[in-house]
Amino acid sequence: MLGFMHFETIDKKSDLEVLSALERFVGRERKRKAQFLVYLSVVDARKLYAKEGYSSLFKFLTEKFRFSESSALKRIQVSRLAHRFPFLYKRIVDGDFTLSALSRLAPFVNTHNSHLLFGEARGKSVREVEKILARWFPQEAVPDRLEKSVKDLSEDKVHVSFTAGREFEKDLLEAKALLSHKYPKGRLEEVLGLALKTLLKDLKKPNSKASHIPRGMSDCDSASDLSSCAPQQRPRFYRQVPKPSRYIPRGMRAAIRERDGAKCQYISPEGQVCGETHFLEIDHRRPFALGGPNTEENLRLLCRTHNVLAAEIVFGRMGRGT
Ligand SMILES: [Zn+2]
């Protein structure tokens, strides 16, 4: 391919060169997207797709150009919206609106609300735009009865749907983030499945804990929380002076997670805070291998990417030319 550079060629450039080239590409990409929408509007207005032998603009995009159905729909919706409100082309070029965000807004915008709605949604993510729409155009909650919420799909699959409150959504997102190591895809079935298994295990537990502790064994031998036991009651292994260990007690992990707002604390030299909420790990600011202690001051939350980056900065590789 003429002018196309492969990984090995680009990998020889400095970090700064790579990043500024990428930024130029993002700018050009947005401009191309906006220009594509204008062309699409003309094709739409002149019904050129029909001239080309397609029954609709949708078929023209999916069959002739192999766009996915959702991608074609999104482009058609946004090109019609931008044709009605032409200032949107510049907003797309400036990165104020993504096509996905505009396609969410499209069915709700009219000449009366456009000014306020576009104003509020400007610069927002798709998720945030959906929240704005839910506030502006609240929908009736669907009353759910268990038997109506579960539909048979096949012998071993069902489809479950229900309406939930914001508190449920908050808990769900938090559980999904906490489980991101275990379930990287974060599928609802996995997260809620584990929640149900844990709940059932808990519900089936016998009420009295004492009744299950064999005679002659104190509560402290079996309880996982040892903090409530007097030191002389604690099992022998707990009384030994511990060697320095990488292990960070659960309580401290929770305290660090809380302090750091359950977000990656990495800050770029330009001041961009990462803030990732998935794949979080606890990082030693001064590495454990270099004598960094397990204290709250020395520990912080980083996402996996930034934990690896932090280690590479200390122990080698990385950082070329910038
Ligand atoms: Zn991060």
Residues whose N, C-alpha, C, O or C-beta is under 5 A from the ligand:
A	BS01	ZN	C264 Y266 C274 E276 C303 H306
